[in-house]
């Protein structure tokens, strides 16, 4: 008996075997995304079990897609398809946002961090031969606020269903103020002025856009704390 390949499926669930068989046989087209970062085998020797920090240091290459500084085996959001896609902006997003205007235009009857920053609309075309879903992932990165800076952060996602070969489908990706904010050492969220970049998808990024946030930094939420404790 010759075994040509072994397929490992992590926690596939009750119907996982059927789903995997449908994908391998071509009955279904895969469109899922990896929900974790797959680190190299040597990662366990790089980070002590007692080190729970996320940010990289002299003894830690960092954890999660936001902070890991080396090349993962498979990155967060990785996914395969039996087809190919092209993505375009339905309208080109602004190149500048004013922080004060964002705060002033936020609804007064809901938490400020949940207010809408902007909605980014994309058009996805199936340029291959197989009908498939597509999961749109929108990431942001930048050099605003205090260092160190995260590699990127997922700020919106959605799934488009059954896009036939040659057809297009539209997706709306709403982004909140909290999604573009960064936490300070006290856990409070701030909107920082500076340069940012939007990326659609992982790996070979399908679409990018650069913009600036101008004005003074603004705190948009405060982590609850007991001020009586020194």
N, C-alpha and C positions, 0 to 999 in steps of 0.2 A: 504494500500500500504506500503510495507516494502522496504526501500532503503538500500541495503547491502554495497554500496560503492559510493563515489563521486569522479570523476576524474577531476582534475584541469589541464588545459593546458594553459600555458602562451604564449600569442601572437601566436596562431597556424597558422594564415594566412588563405587564402581562401580555401585551400585544406587540412587544418589541421584535420578537422573532419574525412575525408576519410582516411587519413594516420593513425590516431589513431585507427580507426575501423579495418584497415588492420592488425595493430600490435596486437590488442587485440584478433582478431579472428585467428591469426597465419598465415595469408596470407603473411605478411611481417615480417622479423626478425629485431628487433631494434639493432642499432649500434651507435646511436648518443651519444654525450658527452655534459655534462653540461658546459655552457660557463660562468657561474658565480659561486660565492661561496654562498651557502644557509646558512645564519646565523641563530642561534636560535632566538626565538621570543624576548628574553630578551636583545638581542644585541642593540635594539633601546634605552634601558635605560642605557646602558653602555657608549655610545658615545654621547656627546653633539652635537647638530646639527651644532654648530659653529666650531667643530673640524674636519678639513679636512685632518689631517695628516694620512699617511699610516702606518708608523712604530708604534709599540706598545710603550706605556708609562704607567705611574702609573695611568692614567685616561682613557686609551684607549687600548683594547686588540689587536689593529692592524686591518688593512683592507686588503682585497684580499687574495688569496691563498698564496701569497709571504710573508705576514707579520702577518696574523691572528694567535694568539697564543693559542686559545682554539679549541674545537672540533666542526666543522661545522655540520649542519644537513646533508648536502650533499656537498662534496668538489668539487671545480673546476675540470672538467674532468671526473666526475663520469658518469658512463654509465652502462646499463644492456644489457644482451644478452640472447637469448634462447639456447645458447650453451656455450662451454668453449674453451679456447685457451691456448696454450703453446708457449713461445717465446724463441728463442735462437739467439746468435750472429752467423752470417755467418762466421766471423773470429773474434777472440778475439781482442778487441781494444788494443792499446799500453797502458802501465802503466805509461809512462812518455813522456811529450812533453817539448821541449825547446822553451822558449818564443822568444829568438833571432832568432831561425830558422823559427818559424812561421811568424815572421815579414819579414825576408829576403826572404822567399818563396812567399810572397803575391804579386799579380800582381801590377805593378806600374801604370797601366792605369785606375785604379778604386779606390774608397775610401777604405782605409785600413780596416775600420770596417766591410766592406762587404766581405772581403777576407774569404776564406774557412778555418775553423779550422780543421775539419775532417768530413768524411761521415761515419756514423755508419749504417751497414747493418744487418738486422735481418731477421730471418725466422719465420713465424707465422704458427702454425698448429692448425686446428680446431679439437679439441679432443672430441667434443660432437656429437650430432646427427642431428643438423639443419644447413643448409647452411646459412652463414651470412657474412656480411661485418665486418671488424675490423679496428678501428681507432687507429693507433699507436701514442702514446704520449711519447716524450722523454724529461725528466726533468733533470736538473742539480742542485746540491747543493754543498756547501763547506764552508770552514772556511778561505778562502783567502781574503786578504784585510782588511780594517778596520771594526770593529764591529759597529752596530749589523749586523748579517748575515741573508739574506732572507731564508725562509724555503726551497724554491726551485724555479726554474724558468723554464718555458716551452721553449725549445730551438729548437724543430723540431716536425713536425707531418705529417702524411699522412694517406690516407684511402685505404685499400685493399678491393676489391669488390668480393662478392659471393664466399667465400671459402667454398667448400663442405666438408661434414663430412669426416675426415681422411686425407684431402688434406692439402697441404702447399702453402704458397705464400710468396714472398720476398718483402721487403721494404727497401728503401734507405732513410736515414735521414741525410741530409746535415746540418751542424752546422757552422754558421759564427763566426768570432772573436767577433763581437758585442754581440752575444748571450751568450758568456761566460764572457763578460766584466762586470764591475761594474762602476757606476757613482760616482764621488767624489762630494764634497759639491758645486762645481762650475758647475756641470753637465757634466764634461768631462769624457770620457770612458777610463778605464784602464784595462789592463790584469795583474792580480796579480798572483804571484807565491804562491803555496800552494796546499792543498789537495782538491780533488773534487770527486764527485760521480755522475754517470749517473743512472737514474731509468727509466725503461719503464713501463708506465701505472701508475694508481693511486690506492689507497686502498691497496690491497694485490699486491704489486709490483711484476711483472712477471720476471724482469731481472734487474740486477745491474752490475755496473763496477766501480772500483775506479782507479783514476790516479792522477799523480802529474804534476803540471806545475813548471818547474825549470828555474832559471835565475832571472834577475832583472825585476821589474814591468815596463810596457811600456804603455804610453798614446797612444791610437789609434784614438781618435777623440776629437775635442774641440767644445763645445757648443758656437755658435755665441754670441758675446757680444760686447757692446759698451764700450771700455776701457776709454773713456772720462768721463763716469759717475762714480763717486766715490761710 
